[in-house]
């Protein structure tokens, strides 16, 4: 089966979780090509339409798998081959994009929602599945904490707290994270921005905890990646995080209060224990298992 993956190319790279999902599909004999969209906003996305038509004419594709709502809307404008769309979060939660995502979901052949609340937000009653993106269990693995800290020159007395994204991403709510960490003596907050996947794995094994304070999310990959490394997590109740952490130990769901974050961080530091995250995530979020589910959807749509 030949599948065209349609997604944004505006950052000069493909999102890592899309690449990892596609690699898992490739390992199961699904042939894929990328169509990278250049341009921002509705007008920028639609400017790729003629190029998309030429790509489809030149290739022998069974279907398109588009990631995010605007990519999906561009893909469904052509009616030659079926379109599967994965909605990831910002495309559903942001008011400016929501209406376009909703239209795309009505015109697609099938919709994949990474979080169950998207069903209601998009008004879907059929042709959808709730399927969070998986993780590469061969990339995110537990390592010796002391060895990784020495590699990164972290002092034993430092409390290393990873922030879930870049400090400049407003939806991630960095001010709340900073307010809390500033009140923890010896703590350092590090933004997960600009690192390779192996580097992130090293950071997650060297760190003492992950902090996610976002205002909105879908099914955040960083939570699953931290679980793979048994890294303790403090998170606001957002997206599907509470569900992901439901059967784990040593992780905390907090309100948008610095005092609650501080209390959770102190409990993590006092215990000094890693979590049981990896054993809870292995089956549910292994990219190889997610790929099998995707292939079943592809077969359904193609037929």
N, C-alpha and C positions, 0 to 999 in steps of 0.2 A: 504494500500500500504506500502511495506517495502522498505526503501531507505538506502543505505550504503553511509555515508558521508566520503569521503576521503580527508584528509588534513594533514598538517604538525603537528608533535608532538615534534619537535626539541626544542621548548622553554619550554617543560615540562608542557605546558598548551595549550588549544585550544583558538584561537583568539576569543575575546569576541563577536565580531559582527557575527561570525559563530555560536557560541553557542546561541545567541539571536535569530538568524534566525531559527535555528533548534527548539528552544523552541516554536516559533510561529507555525512552522509546526506541532509539536507534539500536540499543542492545537487544531489542526484541523484534528486530527485522522490519521496523517501520522506517521508511526512507523519508527524510525531511530536507526542505530548503527553507531559508529565511527570506522574508520580504520585510525589509526594515523601512519604517516610515520616517520621512524627513519633513520637519515642519511642525509647528505647534498650533494648538487650537483647532477648531472645526475646519476653518479655511485651510490651514496648513496640512491637516490630515487629508482633506478631500483633494488637494493638489496632487496627491499620489495616485489618483484613480486610474488615469490612462496608463501609467507605468504598471499598475497592478494588472490591468487587462492584458497588456503585452506579456507579462510574466506568466499569466494563466494560459495564454495562447501558445507560448513556447514550451510549456511543461505539460506533463500528463499527470495532473493531480487528481486524487480521489476526493479531497476535501481541503478546506482551509480551517486551521485552528488559530483563532485570533485571541490575543491577550489584551485585556482592558476594553472598556466600552467603546471608545472612539475608534480603536483599531477594528473592533467588531462592526461598527457602523459602516466604515469604509468597505469592509469585506462583503457585507450583505447588499451593498449597492449593485454588485454583479449578481446575476441570478443563474449562472451556468452550473456552479458546483455548490454542494452543501457547505455551510459554515457553522462551526462550533466556536462558541465564545466563552472564555473564562473571565469572570468578573472578580477583581482582586480586592477592592476596598474603596480607594479614592474615587473610582469611576462610579460608584454607587452612593457614597457618602457625601461627596461634594455637590451642592445644589446646582452649580453651573454646568456640571457634566451629567448629572443624574438623568435629565430628560432625554439626552442622546443615548445613554446606556439603555434606558427603558425601551426606546424605539428599536435599538439594535436587537434587544432580547426578543422582541416580538417578531422580527424578521428572520432570525437565525433558525437553523435546523435543530440546535440543541444548545443549552446553556449550562455552564459549570459554575457553581457558586462556592466560593471558598468559606463562606460563613452563612448559617441558616437564616439570619435576619434579612438577607438579600432577597429572599423569596417574596416577602411581603413588600419590601421597598420597590421591587421591580414589578410587582403585581403578577407573578407567575403562578400558574395553576398546572402546567404540564411542560413537557420537554425540558426538564432540568434535573440536575443532580447536585447534592451538597458534597463537595469534594475539595478539602483543603489541599494546597500544594504540599508535596512531600519534601524530604531532605535526603541528601546523599550520605548514607551511613558509613561510607568508606572515606569521606572527607572529614566529617565531624565525629571525632572519636575521643574517648577519655585518654589523657596523658598524665604523666607525673607532674603535679602542681609545682613542686620545688624546682624541678629541672626547667620547666617553662618559665618560671619567675626569674631564674638566673639568666636564661637566654635573653630576657627582656630587661634585665638590670633593675628589677623591682626589689625594693628593700623589704626585709622580713616584717618590719613594723608597719609598712604601708597597707592600707585597705584599698584594694584596687576594685573600683566599681565601673563596669562597662555601661555606657549609655546606649540605648537601642539603635540610634541613628546619628545623623549629623546634628550638631547644636543649632544650625541655621534652619532646620526643618520645623516650621511653626507648629504643625499638627502634632509633633512629637513632644511638645511641652517641656522644652529644656529649662525654662525658668524655675519650674517646680523641682526638677531634679537638682538643680544648682542650689536652691534654697535649702534642701534637705542635706545634701552632701557637705555644704559649707559648715554645717553644725555637727559634723562627725569628725572629731580630731584624728588627724593622720590619714584621712580618706582622700583619694584622688579619683576624679571622674574622667573617663576616657571615652571620646566619641568614636563609634564604629563607623568610620568613614575613610574611604581610600585604601582599604586593606584588601589583599588577596584572600581567597577562601582558606588556604592553609594558614595564613597569618591570623585570620579570625579564629580558627580552631586553636591556635597557640594561645591567643589572648584569652579565650574562654576557659582554657585549662589553667592559665596563670592567675586569672582574676578571682576575686572573692565572691562576686555576685554580679548579676545583670539587673539593670533598672530600666523599666519601661513605664513612662508617665503619659503616654499619648492620649489625646482627646478622642481620637477615633482610629480604628484599625479594622482589617478584615480577619485574616488568619495569619498573624505576623510570623514570618520565617525565623526571625531572631530568637523567638521563644523556643521553637522546635530545635534549633541548632544548639541553644544553651542546654536543653534537656539531653541532647545527644552526648554532651560533654559532662553531664551531671553537675552543671553550674547552678547554684541557687539563684532564684529569680524573685524579684519584687516587681509587681505590675499592678497598674490600675485595672479596674474591671471593664475591659474594652474588647470588642470583637469576640473571638471564641477562646480567649486566653483562659478564662475560668474553667471551661470545659477541658481544655488541654491539660491543665494542672490538677484536675479533680482527683486523680488517683496517685498523685506524687507526694513525696514528703520533703520538707525543708524549703518549700516555696510559699510566697505570700501574695495575696490579693489585697490591695489597699484602696482607700478613697483618695481623693485629690487633696491630701493633707500632708505637709512636710513631717508633722509629728508621727504619723503612722509609718511613713517611710523610714524615719530614724529608728523607731522602735523595732521594725522588722529587720533593719540592717544590724542593729545591736544583737538581736537574737541569733542571726546568722553567724556573726563574728564570735559570739560566746560559745556556740555549739562547735564551730570549726568543722562541721560535717558536710560533705557533698551530698547531693540528692540521689534519688533512685530514678532520675529522669529517663535515662537511656532504656531501662527495662520496660518503661511504660510506653515508649514511643516507637519501639522497633517495628512492631507489626502495623500499627495504624498509619504511620507517616513515612514508611520506607518508599523511596521513589520507585523502586522496582514494582511494588504492589500497586502504587498509584498508576504506573504505566499500564499494568494489566487492566485496570478499570477504564482507563482512557481508550485503550484499544477496543474494548467491548462497546464503548460509545461510538467510536469511529465506525465499527462494523454495522451497528444499528443505523447510523445516519447514512452510510454509504449504500445500504441495501434498501 
